[in-house]
Each structure stands twice: as C-alpha cells, then as structure tokens.
C-alpha cells in the first residue's frame, strides 16, 4: 500500500490480509518454495515470472494458463472465509478517506484474486483505483505497476509511499521513486531488502504506522 502527502495505494495483499500463508499452501506441491530465501525469489511476482523459476524452464502458454488456474483456484478455495485484514488497515483507510487522500491497489494478483480478496475483506469499495501487474509490460521487481498506479491517481511517484510485504515489491516501489514501508508479515526486515532495495522503514502492522509515521492522520 502506498501513501505520502497526497496518495496511498496497495502493492499486494499480503500486507493487508493473512493471505501469504494460504497462498503458499496453494502452490503446486511438486514445486513448493519452503524456505525464506526461495520465497523471496517468488513472492510478489506474476505467475508468468514465477513459473519458470519453479519449473526450471519456460512454460508453454497452455501450461502456464492451466497451472495458474489451479494455483489461484486453490488459493481462493483455501482462503474463503478465512482472510482477516491486518490490524489497523480499516482505521487507516477511514482516516485517509476522511482527509481526501486517494488510495490505489498495485498488485501482481490476477483479477479473480483481487476481486475475491477485497470482497472477503469487505474492502471492495475502499480503493479509488486498482492496477494489476498483468496490465503493464513488466511485473515486480520492475516499477511499472507502481508507476501506473501513481499515474492513474494523478500523482508524482515521489509523493507516494508504498507499503509492501515482499522483496520484489519493495524493489519495485523504490525503483518507481516512491518511499517504501516494509510490512514484516511474511519476511524479516533484512529479507525484504534481498531483491536489491531496502524499505525506508519497517512495521509489523498498520496500527504501528498510525502510532508512528502516520500519527498525523489520527489528529483532528
């Protein structure tokens, strides 16, 4: 999720909900990434970028589509009724809305998962815009999806702060020229920097943000 003086958006749902563990269970069993270093190579990226690493080869289009449908279908099945927003998220969104600060989602998730996750969390109407990595030329760790999100909000990237929970997402946000908060729900602070760019600061949840850097949002 990103925000600064004028705008906020979300880069992946791992930072906003308890979905990374469920998504891990939904990976294809024969190619599961079990350790943090391996996950750091995969999390936050598009399926088309993940599968060649998992399988050690480029997949044909029909293979990629079939595996993606299986993986994402399992995610939706396993997560149905089990997703919970990270502490402080709803309060943060309320405070941003009250101050007229626009909010966008910048995610590598496919459209079905975006709709599913936002609906499960009751947040479908809380974001001004949604930008997916399959709508831009390159996925994370490249900056394309964050640059597109800033563009649709009408903001310069330097005026945005990205909340990210994956190394690829952190690298993408920093490459876009945004300030980045690393959310340590899935990776340690050091692991979040493993894709070549470190977050500007880290936090465990959005309550911590509202009590610290975002405290100004809570003042009347």
N, C-alpha and C positions, 0 to 999 in steps of 0.2 A: 504494500500500500504506500502511496506517496503523497506528501503534503509539505508545503512550506508556507510562504506568506500568502499564497493565493490558491493553491490547488492540492488535492490529495487523490491518490489512486491506489489500486491494489495490484501487486505483481505476484499472483499465485495465491492459492487458497490455503496453503499450508500455514501461512502466518495468520490466517483469520479463523481457522477451524481445526478440529482434530482430525484432519484428513491424511497427513503424511503416512501414519502407521497403516491406515486402511488401504491407502494406495499401494504401499509396499506389499501387503498381503495379496493384492490383486495382480501383482506382476506375474508373468508367465513363470511357472515353477522351475522349469529347466534352465532359466536364465536369470534367477533372482540375485539381486545385489544385496549381500548381507552385512557388509562392514561399512563404516562411515566413509572410508576413502573411496570405495566403489560407488556408494550412493552419491557422493559429491560429484562424481563424473556424470551422473544421470539426472538427479532431481532438478526440477525447474525447467527442463528442456522439452522440446516437442518430441512426439513419438518417432517422427522421421529421423530425428537426430539420436534418439536413444537406441533404437533397434539395431543399427549397425554395430554399436558397442556391445550390446547384449549378445548378438549372434555372431559377431566377428566377420560379418560380410554385409554387403548391400542387399537389401531385400527387394524382390520384385513388387510392383505396385499392388498386386492382388494379395500377396503375402502380408505386406505392410498393413493393408486395409483389414485383413482378417485378424491379425494379431492385435491391432489397435481396437477393433470392435470387441474382441474377447477381453482384453485388459481393462478397457474403460467400462464395459458392461459389468464386469466383476466388481469394479470399484463402486459403481452406482448401487449394485445389489448389496454389497457388504456395508456400505455407508448409510443406506436408507434408514432413517430414524435414529441414527447414532451420531450425527455431526453436532458439535457444540461450538459456538463462537468462542474464540479466545477471549479471556477476561478483559473487559474494558472496551471491546470493539464497538458494541452498540452505543455506549456512552460517548465514545469518540465520534462516531458518525452523527449522533444527535447534536453534539457541540459544533461540529463543522457545519452542519446544515443550518443551525441557528445563526451562524456568522456568515452564511452565504458563501462558504468555501466549496468549490466544486470538487467532486470525487469521481475517480475513474478506476476501472479494473484493467490491469495489463497482465495477461495470463497466457501461459503455454497450454492450458487445458483446452480440449475440444469443446465445441459449442454445447453438446449434450451435457457434459460435465459441469460447464459453467451454469447452465440453467438449473441443473439438479442441485448443485451445491448452494447456490443463492436461495433457491426455493426451500431447501431443507433448513437453512439458517434463518429464513424469514427476512432476507435482505434483498429480494429481487428489485424492490423499488428504491433502494437506498443509494445507488450509484448513478451518477449522471451519464457516464459513458462506459462501454466495455470494449476493449481492444484485445483481440486474440493474436497469438504468435503465428497462426496459420493464415493471417491476413496480411502479413508483412514478409519481405523477402527472406529474412534470416531470423532464427529464433535466438533465445538467450543461449550463450552469454553475449551475443551481439546486442546493440542498443535499440534495434529497430522498433520493438513493441513499445518501449518506453517513450521513444521519440514520437511515435504515432499517438500515444495517449496524451502527451503534452500538447501535441498539435490540435487534437480534437477538442481539448479543453481551452485552446487559445492562449496557452501559457508558454513562456520560455522554459526549457528544462531546468535552468538554474534557479527558478522559483518553485521547484517541486522537490519534495522529499519522498523517497521510495522506502517503504517498509518491505523487506524481503527476507525469506527464510531459507534460501538455497544459495550455494556458492555461485551458480550460473546467474541467478537473479541479481545478486549483489554486483557481479562483474558487469552485467547489462546496464543496471541503473547508473553505476559510476561511469561507464563508457558513454552514457547519454548525457553526462554532465550534471546529474542530479546528486543531491545529498542523499545518503542511504543509511537507514536504520536497519541493522541486522536483528531479526527476531529469532531467538535461540530455541525455538520449539523443536527443531529437527537436527540442528547442527550446533556444535560449540562455536564460540566466537572465533577461535583460530581456524576451524574448519570452514566457516563462512568466507574466510579470506583465501581459501585454497585454489580458487579459479583465477587468481592474479590481482584481485582488487579487494581491499578490506572495507567493511562498512565504517561509516564515520562514528557511529556509536552502536551499542547493542542493548537490547532489552528483552525481558522474558515474556512480557505481555503488554497490552495497551494501557492497563492501569498504571504500569511503571512509566509509560510515556506521558500520561496525563499528570502524573505526580512530579515529573521532571521536566524534560524539554518542552512538553506540550501543556504545562500548567497554566499558561496564559489563556488557553481555551476554556478553562473552568471558571475564570473570573467573570463576574457580571460587568 
